[in-house]
Amino acid sequence: MPKFNCRTEFIPVSADFVERLMPSANGAYVKVYLMALALGVKSEEMSTAEMAGKLNLLESDVVNALEYWNKLGALKYSREQVSFGSDVSEVQESKPQKKDMEEIRGAMTENPELADLCTLSQEILGKTLRNKDIETLYWFYDELGLSPEVITMLLEYCVSKDKRNMNYIEKVAISWHENGIVTIDAADRFINNEKEKSGYFYSLRKLFGIDNRSLSKTEETYLKSWRDDLGMDENMVGLAYEYCIMQTSKLSFPYMNSIIKRWNELGIHTVPEAERDHEDFKTKSKQNNLDVYNDDDFNYAELEKIMQDKG
């Protein structure tokens, strides 16, 4: 159980947090930060499970939030303690200083592509760039090694997510750099994959009735596995969800996972194949006096095991 410790007698929500970190953060993460800060003021102990209960969040969301703020340097998090105060700056990664405008103008004179980048960036973002914005764009080029073409793709990607704040864009640029997304081909692959993932995830969240919140890490792991490892499209997952509701009357990712893994083991990857399999399964169940839909003591995977044992 982590102990919360804050070196102040009031809740110090800094201007830097409000202006730089908060705008691009998940709303649930902001809730966790403020709760942690309030606990730190009182030097109180509270488990992540208790925090989750008070904030009406999953415990995994609380842990993810603390890890997120720890990575950004807003707090220092371990399983034993969450700290705020002067020691927090020690965990922040130092970043090279951005060049001043005089140096940047010289670089633009030598490389017209950089001047064109500024003009195009204004069109993409729909606003006039401030000197600070231009310094940030040049930093992407000079320090992160992103070409003007990749920077353009970066801006278009962020705008497609309705994110025009330069602090948010900078975080994405750093992430691209750290993950080796520094060429046009790499950026194109990443963007296409994100589009596919966003469509897949969103359509299923909407089907499951949870489109008003983010997926937990566990839920996201299930979806990624179904799509990437098992090759199941939205229609197949939707059918598994339908069978899950018919049998349990509630959303259960482990239950759907048992159905989907069974299909994969049988080489079933289309809805017609799965529906035929389900009808065959019901027929065998009736022959063995088992009721697939009305007996809550059985589930799809357990019934299949019984059928295999009897076969």
C-alpha positions as YAML, in Angstrom:
chain: A
units: angstrom
residues:
- id: 1
  name: MET
  ca: [0.00, 0.00, 0.00]
- id: 2
  name: PRO
  ca: [1.71, 3.24, -1.10]
- id: 3
  name: LYS
  ca: [2.08, 6.11, 1.37]
- id: 4
  name: PHE
  ca: [1.34, 9.53, -0.09]
- id: 5
  name: ASN
  ca: [3.73, 12.32, 0.88]
- id: 6
  name: CYS
  ca: [3.63, 15.96, -0.20]
- id: 7
  name: ARG
  ca: [5.96, 18.69, 1.12]
- id: 8
  name: THR
  ca: [3.41, 21.45, 1.50]
- id: 9
  name: GLU
  ca: [0.42, 22.44, 3.64]
- id: 10
  name: PHE
  ca: [-1.93, 23.14, 0.74]
- id: 11
  name: ILE
  ca: [-2.88, 21.47, -2.52]
- id: 12
  name: PRO
  ca: [-0.30, 22.86, -4.98]
- id: 13
  name: VAL
  ca: [-1.75, 22.49, -8.45]
- id: 14
  name: SER
  ca: [0.97, 24.23, -10.42]
- id: 15
  name: ALA
  ca: [0.42, 26.46, -13.42]
- id: 16
  name: ASP
  ca: [2.76, 24.18, -15.38]
- id: 17
  name: PHE
  ca: [0.52, 21.19, -14.64]
- id: 18
  name: VAL
  ca: [-2.61, 23.07, -15.67]
- id: 19
  name: GLU
  ca: [-1.15, 24.64, -18.81]
- id: 20
  name: ARG
  ca: [1.24, 21.97, -20.06]
- id: 21
  name: LEU
  ca: [0.31, 18.54, -18.70]
- id: 22
  name: MET
  ca: [-3.41, 18.58, -18.01]
- id: 23
  name: PRO
  ca: [-4.79, 19.56, -21.47]
- id: 24
  name: SER
  ca: [-3.55, 16.39, -23.18]
- id: 25
  name: ALA
  ca: [-4.17, 14.00, -20.28]
- id: 26
  name: ASN
  ca: [-6.99, 11.52, -19.91]
- id: 27
  name: GLY
  ca: [-9.69, 12.95, -17.64]
- id: 28
  name: ALA
  ca: [-9.52, 9.92, -15.35]
- id: 29
  name: TYR
  ca: [-5.77, 10.45, -14.98]
- id: 30
  name: VAL
  ca: [-6.36, 14.04, -13.85]
- id: 31
  name: LYS
  ca: [-8.83, 12.76, -11.21]
- id: 32
  name: VAL
  ca: [-6.21, 10.33, -9.92]
- id: 33
  name: TYR
  ca: [-3.54, 13.06, -9.80]
- id: 34
  name: LEU
  ca: [-5.74, 15.43, -7.81]
- id: 35
  name: MET
  ca: [-6.80, 12.68, -5.40]
- id: 36
  name: ALA
  ca: [-3.17, 11.65, -4.90]
- id: 37
  name: LEU
  ca: [-2.19, 15.27, -4.31]
- id: 38
  name: ALA
  ca: [-4.94, 15.70, -1.70]
- id: 39
  name: LEU
  ca: [-3.81, 12.52, 0.06]
- id: 40
  name: GLY
  ca: [-0.21, 13.71, -0.07]
- id: 41
  name: VAL
  ca: [-1.08, 16.93, 1.72]
- id: 42
  name: LYS
  ca: [-2.45, 14.89, 4.64]
- id: 43
  name: SER
  ca: [0.33, 12.26, 4.41]
- id: 44
  name: GLU
  ca: [-2.38, 9.60, 4.30]
- id: 45
  name: GLU
  ca: [-2.04, 6.02, 3.13]
- id: 46
  name: MET
  ca: [-4.52, 4.57, 0.65]
- id: 47
  name: SER
  ca: [-4.30, 1.54, -1.59]
- id: 48
  name: THR
  ca: [-4.81, 1.85, -5.32]
- id: 49
  name: ALA
  ca: [-7.89, -0.34, -4.93]
- id: 50
  name: GLU
  ca: [-9.36, 2.12, -2.40]
- id: 51
  name: MET
  ca: [-8.57, 5.04, -4.68]
- id: 52
  name: ALA
  ca: [-10.30, 3.25, -7.53]
- id: 53
  name: GLY
  ca: [-13.40, 2.77, -5.39]
- id: 54
  name: LYS
  ca: [-13.51, 6.42, -4.33]
- id: 55
  name: LEU
  ca: [-13.04, 7.67, -7.90]
- id: 56
  name: ASN
  ca: [-15.33, 5.08, -9.50]
- id: 57
  name: LEU
  ca: [-12.49, 3.77, -11.66]
- id: 58
  name: LEU
  ca: [-10.83, 0.41, -12.25]
- id: 59
  name: GLU
  ca: [-7.76, -0.21, -10.12]
- id: 60
  name: SER
  ca: [-5.78, -0.74, -13.34]
- id: 61
  name: ASP
  ca: [-6.80, 2.79, -14.40]
- id: 62
  name: VAL
  ca: [-5.43, 4.20, -11.13]
- id: 63
  name: VAL
  ca: [-2.12, 2.35, -11.52]
- id: 64
  name: ASN
  ca: [-1.86, 3.39, -15.18]
- id: 65
  name: ALA
  ca: [-2.52, 7.00, -14.18]
- id: 66
  name: LEU
  ca: [0.18, 7.01, -11.48]
- id: 67
  name: GLU
  ca: [2.66, 5.43, -13.91]
- id: 68
  name: TYR
  ca: [1.69, 8.03, -16.53]
- id: 69
  name: TRP
  ca: [2.31, 10.98, -14.19]
- id: 70
  name: ASN
  ca: [5.51, 9.37, -12.94]
- id: 71
  name: LYS
  ca: [6.80, 9.14, -16.50]
- id: 72
  name: LEU
  ca: [6.02, 12.82, -17.09]
- id: 73
  name: GLY
  ca: [7.71, 13.78, -13.82]
- id: 74
  name: ALA
  ca: [4.58, 15.22, -12.19]
- id: 75
  name: LEU
  ca: [5.06, 12.85, -9.24]
- id: 76
  name: LYS
  ca: [7.30, 10.00, -8.14]
- id: 77
  name: TYR
  ca: [5.52, 6.65, -7.92]
- id: 78
  name: SER
  ca: [6.46, 3.27, -6.51]
- id: 79
  name: ARG
  ca: [4.33, 0.55, -4.94]
- id: 80
  name: GLU
  ca: [5.35, 1.84, -1.51]
- id: 81
  name: GLN
  ca: [5.05, 5.58, -2.00]
- id: 82
  name: VAL
  ca: [3.73, 8.41, -4.13]
- id: 83
  name: SER
  ca: [5.75, 11.61, -3.64]
- id: 84
  name: PHE
  ca: [5.31, 15.22, -4.62]
- id: 85
  name: GLY
  ca: [7.75, 18.03, -4.00]
- id: 86
  name: SER
  ca: [11.30, 19.06, -4.74]
- id: 87
  name: ASP
  ca: [12.53, 15.49, -5.24]
- id: 88
  name: VAL
  ca: [10.14, 14.94, -8.14]
- id: 89
  name: SER
  ca: [12.29, 16.95, -10.52]
- id: 90
  name: GLU
  ca: [14.97, 14.29, -10.16]
- id: 91
  name: VAL
  ca: [12.88, 11.84, -12.21]
- id: 92
  name: GLN
  ca: [12.34, 14.24, -15.08]
- id: 93
  name: GLU
  ca: [14.47, 13.57, -18.11]
- id: 94
  name: SER
  ca: [16.58, 16.54, -19.13]
- id: 95
  name: LYS
  ca: [15.87, 17.69, -22.64]
- id: 96
  name: PRO
  ca: [18.18, 19.62, -24.99]
- id: 97
  name: GLN
  ca: [17.41, 23.33, -25.16]
- id: 98
  name: LYS
  ca: [15.57, 24.51, -28.25]
- id: 99
  name: LYS
  ca: [17.37, 26.82, -30.63]
- id: 100
  name: ASP
  ca: [16.50, 30.51, -30.60]
- id: 101
  name: MET
  ca: [14.77, 32.23, -33.52]
- id: 102
  name: GLU
  ca: [17.94, 33.79, -34.92]
- id: 103
  name: GLU
  ca: [19.55, 30.38, -35.40]
- id: 104
  name: ILE
  ca: [16.33, 28.97, -36.82]
- id: 105
  name: ARG
  ca: [16.00, 31.79, -39.38]
- id: 106
  name: GLY
  ca: [19.54, 31.04, -40.51]
- id: 107
  name: ALA
  ca: [18.68, 27.36, -40.91]
- id: 108
  name: MET
  ca: [15.55, 28.25, -42.90]
- id: 109
  name: THR
  ca: [17.60, 30.40, -45.24]
- id: 110
  name: GLU
  ca: [19.92, 27.47, -45.91]
- id: 111
  name: ASN
  ca: [17.09, 24.92, -46.15]
- id: 112
  name: PRO
  ca: [13.92, 26.22, -47.87]
- id: 113
  name: GLU
  ca: [12.09, 23.02, -46.86]
- id: 114
  name: LEU
  ca: [12.08, 24.29, -43.27]
- id: 115
  name: ALA
  ca: [10.48, 27.57, -44.32]
- id: 116
  name: ASP
  ca: [7.89, 25.62, -46.30]
- id: 117
  name: LEU
  ca: [7.28, 23.47, -43.22]
- id: 118
  name: CYS
  ca: [6.28, 26.51, -41.18]
- id: 119
  name: THR
  ca: [3.84, 27.66, -43.85]
- id: 120
  name: LEU
  ca: [2.32, 24.20, -44.22]
- id: 121
  name: SER
  ca: [2.14, 23.74, -40.44]
- id: 122
  name: GLN
  ca: [0.05, 26.88, -40.12]
- id: 123
  name: GLU
  ca: [-2.38, 25.52, -42.70]
- id: 124
  name: ILE
  ca: [-2.63, 22.13, -40.98]
- id: 125
  name: LEU
  ca: [-3.07, 23.57, -37.49]
- id: 126
  name: GLY
  ca: [-5.32, 26.37, -38.70]
- id: 127
  name: LYS
  ca: [-3.49, 29.06, -36.78]
- id: 128
  name: THR
  ca: [-0.58, 31.46, -36.98]
- id: 129
  name: LEU
  ca: [2.52, 29.97, -35.42]
- id: 130
  name: ARG
  ca: [4.15, 31.78, -32.52]
- id: 131
  name: ASN
  ca: [7.93, 31.90, -32.23]
- id: 132
  name: LYS
  ca: [7.67, 29.25, -29.51]
- id: 133
  name: ASP
  ca: [5.79, 26.96, -31.89]
- id: 134
  name: ILE
  ca: [8.40, 27.44, -34.62]
- id: 135
  name: GLU
  ca: [11.16, 26.67, -32.11]
- id: 136
  name: THR
  ca: [9.36, 23.44, -31.20]
- id: 137
  name: LEU
  ca: [8.96, 22.39, -34.84]
- id: 138
  name: TYR
  ca: [12.64, 23.05, -35.48]
- id: 139
  name: TRP
  ca: [13.49, 21.02, -32.38]
- id: 140
  name: PHE
  ca: [11.62, 18.07, -33.93]
- id: 141
  name: TYR
  ca: [13.88, 18.42, -36.96]
- id: 142
  name: ASP
  ca: [17.18, 19.28, -35.29]
- id: 143
  name: GLU
  ca: [17.09, 17.12, -32.13]
- id: 144
  name: LEU
  ca: [14.60, 14.33, -32.85]
- id: 145
  name: GLY
  ca: [15.75, 13.73, -36.41]
- id: 146
  name: LEU
  ca: [12.32, 14.05, -38.01]
- id: 147
  name: SER
  ca: [12.31, 15.25, -41.61]
- id: 148
  name: PRO
  ca: [9.94, 18.06, -42.68]
- id: 149
  name: GLU
  ca: [7.79, 15.42, -44.42]
- id: 150
  name: VAL
  ca: [7.52, 13.31, -41.25]
- id: 151
  name: ILE
  ca: [6.77, 16.40, -39.16]
- id: 152
  name: THR
  ca: [3.94, 17.22, -41.56]
- id: 153
  name: MET
  ca: [2.57, 13.69, -41.13]
- id: 154
  name: LEU
  ca: [2.90, 14.08, -37.37]
- id: 155
  name: LEU
  ca: [0.85, 17.29, -37.41]
- id: 156
  name: GLU
  ca: [-1.83, 15.77, -39.63]
- id: 157
  name: TYR
  ca: [-2.04, 12.74, -37.35]
- id: 158
  name: CYS
  ca: [-2.49, 14.90, -34.24]
- id: 159
  name: VAL
  ca: [-5.10, 17.10, -35.94]
- id: 160
  name: SER
  ca: [-7.00, 13.96, -37.00]
- id: 161
  name: LYS
  ca: [-7.31, 13.23, -33.27]
- id: 162
  name: ASP
  ca: [-8.49, 16.82, -32.74]
- id: 163
  name: LYS
  ca: [-5.26, 17.67, -30.90]
- id: 164
  name: ARG
  ca: [-3.71, 20.97, -31.95]
- id: 165
  name: ASN
  ca: [-1.97, 21.86, -28.71]
- id: 166
  name: MET
  ca: [1.78, 22.05, -29.31]
- id: 167
  name: ASN
  ca: [2.58, 20.45, -25.95]
- id: 168
  name: TYR
  ca: [0.56, 17.39, -26.96]
- id: 169
  name: ILE
  ca: [2.19, 17.33, -30.40]
- id: 170
  name: GLU
  ca: [5.62, 17.51, -28.77]
- id: 171
  name: LYS
  ca: [4.88, 14.46, -26.62]
- id: 172
  name: VAL
  ca: [3.79, 12.50, -29.70]
- id: 173
  name: ALA
  ca: [6.95, 13.59, -31.54]
- id: 174
  name: ILE
  ca: [9.12, 12.36, -28.66]
- id: 175
  name: SER
  ca: [7.22, 9.06, -28.65]
- id: 176
  name: TRP
  ca: [7.79, 8.65, -32.39]
- id: 177
  name: HIS
  ca: [11.49, 9.35, -31.95]
- id: 178
  name: GLU
  ca: [11.79, 6.86, -29.07]
- id: 179
  name: ASN
  ca: [9.99, 4.18, -31.10]
- id: 180
  name: GLY
  ca: [12.01, 4.70, -34.26]
- id: 181
  name: ILE
  ca: [9.20, 6.33, -36.23]
- id: 182
  name: VAL
  ca: [11.49, 8.75, -38.06]
- id: 183
  name: THR
  ca: [10.94, 7.89, -41.73]
- id: 184
  name: ILE
  ca: [7.97, 8.44, -44.03]
- id: 185
  name: ASP
  ca: [7.38, 4.68, -44.37]
- id: 186
  name: ALA
  ca: [7.51, 4.12, -40.60]
- id: 187
  name: ALA
  ca: [5.15, 7.04, -39.95]
- id: 188
  name: ASP
  ca: [2.77, 5.82, -42.64]
- id: 189
  name: ARG
  ca: [2.68, 2.31, -41.16]
- id: 190
  name: PHE
  ca: [2.09, 3.69, -37.67]
- id: 191
  name: ILE
  ca: [-0.73, 6.01, -38.76]
- id: 192
  name: ASN
  ca: [-2.48, 3.29, -40.77]
- id: 193
  name: ASN
  ca: [-2.21, 0.87, -37.86]
- id: 194
  name: GLU
  ca: [-3.61, 3.48, -35.46]
- id: 195
  name: LYS
  ca: [-6.53, 4.17, -37.78]
- id: 196
  name: GLU
  ca: [-7.31, 0.47, -38.02]
- id: 197
  name: LYS
  ca: [-6.95, -0.01, -34.26]
- id: 198
  name: SER
  ca: [-9.07, 3.03, -33.46]
- id: 199
  name: GLY
  ca: [-11.87, 1.84, -35.73]
- id: 200
  name: TYR
  ca: [-11.70, -1.73, -34.39]
- id: 201
  name: PHE
  ca: [-11.55, -0.66, -30.75]
- id: 202
  name: TYR
  ca: [-14.21, 2.02, -31.02]
- id: 203
  name: SER
  ca: [-16.73, -0.14, -32.86]
- id: 204
  name: LEU
  ca: [-16.41, -2.87, -30.22]
- id: 205
  name: ARG
  ca: [-16.53, -0.44, -27.29]
- id: 206
  name: LYS
  ca: [-19.74, 0.93, -28.77]
- id: 207
  name: LEU
  ca: [-21.15, -2.58, -29.22]
- id: 208
  name: PHE
  ca: [-20.25, -3.46, -25.62]
- id: 209
  name: GLY
  ca: [-21.88, -0.26, -24.36]
- id: 210
  name: ILE
  ca: [-18.63, 1.12, -22.90]
- id: 211
  name: ASP
  ca: [-17.88, 3.82, -25.48]
- id: 212
  name: ASN
  ca: [-18.17, 6.45, -22.72]
- id: 213
  name: ARG
  ca: [-14.88, 5.33, -21.16]
- id: 214
  name: SER
  ca: [-11.43, 4.14, -22.15]
- id: 215
  name: LEU
  ca: [-10.52, 0.49, -22.26]
- id: 216
  name: SER
  ca: [-8.55, -0.85, -19.32]
- id: 217
  name: LYS
  ca: [-5.16, -2.36, -20.14]
- id: 218
  name: THR
  ca: [-6.56, -5.85, -19.63]
- id: 219
  name: GLU
  ca: [-9.50, -5.20, -21.96]
- id: 220
  name: GLU
  ca: [-7.19, -3.68, -24.57]
- id: 221
  name: THR
  ca: [-4.94, -6.75, -24.32]
- id: 222
  name: TYR
  ca: [-7.90, -9.01, -25.08]
- id: 223
  name: LEU
  ca: [-8.91, -6.96, -28.13]
- id: 224
  name: LYS
  ca: [-5.36, -6.82, -29.46]
- id: 225
  name: SER
  ca: [-5.00, -10.57, -29.03]
- id: 226
  name: TRP
  ca: [-8.29, -11.30, -30.80]
- id: 227
  name: ARG
  ca: [-7.37, -9.06, -33.71]
- id: 228
  name: ASP
  ca: [-3.60, -9.49, -34.05]
- id: 229
  name: ASP
  ca: [-2.95, -13.00, -32.71]
- id: 230
  name: LEU
  ca: [-6.19, -14.81, -33.57]
- id: 231
  name: GLY
  ca: [-7.27, -12.81, -36.64]
- id: 232
  name: MET
  ca: [-10.84, -12.18, -35.49]
- id: 233
  name: ASP
  ca: [-12.60, -9.17, -37.04]
- id: 234
  name: GLU
  ca: [-15.30, -7.01, -35.41]
- id: 235
  name: ASN
  ca: [-18.07, -9.30, -36.67]
- id: 236
  name: MET
  ca: [-16.58, -12.38, -35.03]
- id: 237
  name: VAL
  ca: [-16.01, -10.59, -31.73]
- id: 238
  name: GLY
  ca: [-19.55, -9.22, -31.99]
- id: 239
  name: LEU
  ca: [-20.92, -12.74, -32.36]
- id: 240
  name: ALA
  ca: [-18.91, -13.92, -29.35]
- id: 241
  name: TYR
  ca: [-20.38, -10.99, -27.40]
- id: 242
  name: GLU
  ca: [-23.89, -12.01, -28.49]
- id: 243
  name: TYR
  ca: [-23.34, -15.57, -27.25]
- id: 244
  name: CYS
  ca: [-21.79, -14.23, -24.05]
- id: 245
  name: ILE
  ca: [-24.87, -12.09, -23.29]
- id: 246
  name: MET
  ca: [-27.23, -14.96, -24.15]
- id: 247
  name: GLN
  ca: [-25.44, -17.21, -21.67]
- id: 248
  name: THR
  ca: [-24.38, -14.84, -18.85]
- id: 249
  name: SER
  ca: [-26.50, -11.69, -19.35]
- id: 250
  name: LYS
  ca: [-23.41, -9.53, -18.87]
- id: 251
  name: LEU
  ca: [-20.22, -8.41, -20.57]
- id: 252
  name: SER
  ca: [-17.38, -10.80, -19.75]
- id: 253
  name: PHE
  ca: [-14.06, -10.53, -21.57]
- id: 254
  name: PRO
  ca: [-12.76, -13.87, -20.19]
- id: 255
  name: TYR
  ca: [-15.96, -15.61, -21.32]
- id: 256
  name: MET
  ca: [-15.73, -14.14, -24.83]
- id: 257
  name: ASN
  ca: [-12.07, -15.08, -24.88]
- id: 258
  name: SER
  ca: [-12.92, -18.74, -24.24]
- id: 259
  name: ILE
  ca: [-15.34, -18.70, -27.18]
- id: 260
  name: ILE
  ca: [-12.94, -16.93, -29.53]
- id: 261
  name: LYS
  ca: [-9.98, -19.15, -28.61]
- id: 262
  name: ARG
  ca: [-12.13, -22.22, -29.25]
- id: 263
  name: TRP
  ca: [-13.09, -20.90, -32.68]
- id: 264
  name: ASN
  ca: [-9.45, -20.27, -33.50]
- id: 265
  name: GLU
  ca: [-8.46, -23.78, -32.42]
- id: 266
  name: LEU
  ca: [-11.15, -25.16, -34.75]
- id: 267
  name: GLY
  ca: [-10.04, -22.95, -37.63]
- id: 268
  name: ILE
  ca: [-13.28, -20.93, -37.53]
- id: 269
  name: HIS
  ca: [-12.80, -17.31, -38.66]
- id: 270
  name: THR
  ca: [-16.07, -16.32, -40.35]
- id: 271
  name: VAL
  ca: [-19.53, -15.65, -38.92]
- id: 272
  name: PRO
  ca: [-21.30, -18.35, -41.01]
- id: 273
  name: GLU
  ca: [-18.77, -20.96, -39.82]
- id: 274
  name: ALA
  ca: [-19.21, -19.88, -36.20]
- id: 275
  name: GLU
  ca: [-23.01, -19.93, -36.46]
- id: 276
  name: ARG
  ca: [-22.96, -23.43, -37.97]
- id: 277
  name: ASP
  ca: [-20.65, -24.58, -35.20]
- id: 278
  name: HIS
  ca: [-22.98, -23.09, -32.59]
- id: 279
  name: GLU
  ca: [-26.02, -24.83, -34.07]
- id: 280
  name: ASP
  ca: [-24.14, -28.14, -34.13]
- id: 281
  name: PHE
  ca: [-23.09, -27.51, -30.55]
- id: 282
  name: LYS
  ca: [-26.69, -26.90, -29.45]
- id: 283
  name: THR
  ca: [-27.83, -30.08, -31.20]
- id: 284
  name: LYS
  ca: [-25.19, -32.18, -29.44]
- id: 285
  name: SER
  ca: [-26.05, -30.51, -26.15]
- id: 286
  name: LYS
  ca: [-29.74, -31.40, -26.48]
- id: 287
  name: GLN
  ca: [-28.87, -34.97, -27.36]
- id: 288
  name: ASN
  ca: [-26.93, -35.15, -24.11]
- id: 289
  name: ASN
  ca: [-29.70, -33.42, -22.11]
- id: 290
  name: LEU
  ca: [-27.74, -30.21, -21.65]
- id: 291
  name: ASP
  ca: [-29.39, -26.81, -22.00]
- id: 292
  name: VAL
  ca: [-26.93, -24.35, -23.46]
- id: 293
  name: TYR
  ca: [-28.89, -21.20, -22.74]
- id: 294
  name: ASN
  ca: [-30.85, -21.74, -19.54]
- id: 295
  name: ASP
  ca: [-28.40, -23.42, -17.18]
- id: 296
  name: ASP
  ca: [-26.12, -20.83, -15.62]
- id: 297
  name: ASP
  ca: [-24.02, -23.59, -14.09]
- id: 298
  name: PHE
  ca: [-22.52, -24.27, -17.51]
- id: 299
  name: ASN
  ca: [-20.67, -22.06, -19.89]
- id: 300
  name: TYR
  ca: [-19.64, -22.48, -23.49]
- id: 301
  name: ALA
  ca: [-16.14, -23.73, -22.74]
- id: 302
  name: GLU
  ca: [-17.28, -26.12, -20.00]
- id: 303
  name: LEU
  ca: [-19.99, -27.61, -22.20]
- id: 304
  name: GLU
  ca: [-17.49, -28.16, -24.98]
- id: 305
  name: LYS
  ca: [-15.22, -30.04, -22.59]
- id: 306
  name: ILE
  ca: [-18.15, -32.23, -21.49]
- id: 307
  name: MET
  ca: [-19.03, -32.94, -25.12]
- id: 308
  name: GLN
  ca: [-15.46, -33.91, -25.92]
- id: 309
  name: ASP
  ca: [-15.33, -36.23, -22.90]
- id: 310
  name: LYS
  ca: [-18.60, -37.88, -23.96]
- id: 311
  name: GLY
  ca: [-17.61, -38.09, -27.63]
...
